[in-house]
Amino acid sequence: MGEQKIMSNVLLKIENLCAKVAGKEIIKNFNLTINEGEVHAIMGPNGAGKSTLSYVLTGKPGYEVTSGNILFKGRDLLKMPVEERAREGLFLIMQYPVEIPGVPVTSFLKHALNAKRQYNGEPELDTMEFIKLLKEVAKESGIDFEMLKRPVNVGFSGGEKKRLEALQMTILKPSLAILDEADSGLDIDAIKVVSKGVNDLMNEHRALLIITHYQKLLTYIKPDFVHVFADGHIVKSGNSSLSEEIEQNGYAAYTKEQ
Amino acid sequence: MSELLSDTALFGADIPWLEGLRSRAKEAFFLPNVKFEPWKYTKLSSLKRDDFVYSPSKFLEELEGCPDDDCDCDCDCGCGCEHHHEHDGCGCNGHCQCSHKPELYLDLPFDAYQIHFYNGKFMPLYPALPAGIEVMTLMQAVIEGEAKNYVGKYIDLAQYPFAALNTAMLEEGLFVKIDADVSLQKPLMFIYHTQTEESLVSNIRNVFVIGKKSSLEIVEYYYGNDGGCYFNNTVNEFYLAFQSNIKHYTFQNEGNNAVHIALNYANVRENAFYKSFCLQRGANLGRNETKVDLLQEKAKAQVDAAYIANVQTTLDTTTDIAHLSPKTSSDQLVKGVASGQGKGVFQGKISISKDAQETEGHQLHRALLLSDTAEIDVKPELEIYADNVKCSHGAACGELDQNQLFYMRSRGIGEEEAKQILIDAYLLEAINRIDNEQIKEWIAANV
């Protein structure tokens, strides 16, 4: 690609991305640009590989990029280790948040926030300062602080897990949040919580990428752009009316085109 | 320079029962190889040498004389204090009441009655203990006739070659006796300091006799320098009377060339409870072995452990819980981590005799293997002769969970930091079973 001038408001630029999982090519020639302040939704049938995209972006081991480029804030995302991507401002709201026995949410989040602060040249928060911040955020998010003393996600209900994801996002204030709800049976209460978190976070400098199977999610978070994902890339882009059309007609038209 | 079994003259050679015990033990001692089942996984090649040093016995001489010339007492605590206690003619044999702390005193995050051993020798400075507890040297207990009823009475020397060595060289160690209905406010802490460049051998033997309905917390802390190939071979015997309880915490942090072998024998009577936790992270070879006899109804044991075997360390946790009466119960949780060329060994046996109906025995060992060259060997054994029992055992070895690691990194936590957090959390599951919060924190801060 050589030297490329990136406009200051471009947050993420994916070009001709191809990626494999377990030897199988899932992402094929994928292109997408997300500017600051934009909400994008990627929709597609089950099993199309939508989640693969979110894992490629966050750098999960086992997801191999075979060609293409991803620029995040003008930097080569693929050269950054997982933690650096997070510290730069990428945050994945996971479909299935992982349980970590023995690690209380409080200490987990303190490590995460201080790692990011250190990366940004900000002083680390001590325990007192951190707990004060966490209590404020928990109160705003309607989370019982006692829940945060428990090990990360262990014994949490589906709704509690999503609440915790939203809380982490609020604390870490990412530039680009990715909401992956690719194939889960949608828990409406949980989605409301996450949607509120996401909507509260959004401003003109941040952006959001929603990956979903259901149009319903998009009634809570209004996308500026809707993309249909099939056979490893975007087959059609449009505005929010595209998601309504899919709700009516399904994905058949797009999968047949392959 | 000598072999492990030394001809050093020992105190009390003229006491027939003691000399008889020592000579039987001498006969029983051998250096086990892998063909001897209890030592199948733990190789003792580092003990196949003949450069061992026994510091000469100065048992009596050491107790003579006081740094204060005007004092008539028999105290030599080594604290350098000019103002010793009122001991004139009391024959206390070194019981020092002075408030000065010896040089060896350790500042720890918890208050304890500290007792110090230096290079395998008891430093005769006794903490000021409350009424109802008596601490004396084992040889003093021999003189007073107390030791004879306990020392070595229940340990099968044919099964425990290093207890045999310890018994053959029996001299150093303490005898702790607690009356009925006594509870100490602070733990009794045994600190074993070793600073040597030599292959110093120490055979320390401690005996704890706990009266009815009494309770005691014991902390053992072993540490040493990294140079010397020293060998600490400790045997502890615990006698728990009706409804008494002992909480026994050990932190093995020996120097990295050391060999550390300890046998903890617990003799548990009706309704009594022996609870232990041992963290091993030091030594080149470390073995913490626990044998519990649940002798009477409702006797109970909980034997937990954690180990961190890195570089080339072998750390062995071996347990043998014998349920000998009805309604007895035992529970064990052992969690370990092996990295580098480290090796972890867990051998856990639960045996339930035919009279021990309505007994419960549970055991779980889980370990993390952090490198391709690390090794974990596990041998759980259940031997059940009663028909109305609840027993379980489990053993699992695995790697760090990659999904957990990814989740943490995706929140900005660095890879090494995330691994350390996961390892700590893994071991904490066992450490969290320590009741004393301050000791729990001290142990947790050392993983």
Chai-1 contact restraints between the chains, C-beta under 6 A:
chainA,res_idxA,chainB,res_idxB,connection_type,confidence,min_distance_angstrom,max_distance_angstrom,comment,restraint_id
A,T58,B,S410,contact,1.0,0.0,6.0,A-B,restraint_1
A,K60,B,F406,contact,1.0,0.0,6.0,A-B,restraint_2
A,V82,B,R409,contact,1.0,0.0,6.0,A-B,restraint_3
A,V82,B,S410,contact,1.0,0.0,6.0,A-B,restraint_4
A,E83,B,R409,contact,1.0,0.0,6.0,A-B,restraint_5
A,E83,B,G412,contact,1.0,0.0,6.0,A-B,restraint_6
A,E83,B,G414,contact,1.0,0.0,6.0,A-B,restraint_7
A,A86,B,S410,contact,1.0,0.0,6.0,A-B,restraint_8
A,A86,B,R411,contact,1.0,0.0,6.0,A-B,restraint_9
A,A86,B,G412,contact,1.0,0.0,6.0,A-B,restraint_10
A,R87,B,G412,contact,1.0,0.0,6.0,A-B,restraint_11
A,L92,B,S410,contact,1.0,0.0,6.0,A-B,restraint_12
A,V98,B,N403,contact,1.0,0.0,6.0,A-B,restraint_13
A,V98,B,Q404,contact,1.0,0.0,6.0,A-B,restraint_14
A,V98,B,Y407,contact,1.0,0.0,6.0,A-B,restraint_15
A,I100,B,Q404,contact,1.0,0.0,6.0,A-B,restraint_16
A,G102,B,A425,contact,1.0,0.0,6.0,A-B,restraint_17
A,G102,B,L428,contact,1.0,0.0,6.0,A-B,restraint_18
A,G102,B,E429,contact,1.0,0.0,6.0,A-B,restraint_19
A,V103,B,I421,contact,1.0,0.0,6.0,A-B,restraint_20
A,V103,B,A425,contact,1.0,0.0,6.0,A-B,restraint_21
A,H111,B,I413,contact,1.0,0.0,6.0,A-B,restraint_22
A,A112,B,R411,contact,1.0,0.0,6.0,A-B,restraint_23
A,A112,B,G412,contact,1.0,0.0,6.0,A-B,restraint_24
A,A112,B,I413,contact,1.0,0.0,6.0,A-B,restraint_25
A,A115,B,G412,contact,1.0,0.0,6.0,A-B,restraint_26
A,A115,B,I413,contact,1.0,0.0,6.0,A-B,restraint_27
A,K116,B,G412,contact,1.0,0.0,6.0,A-B,restraint_28
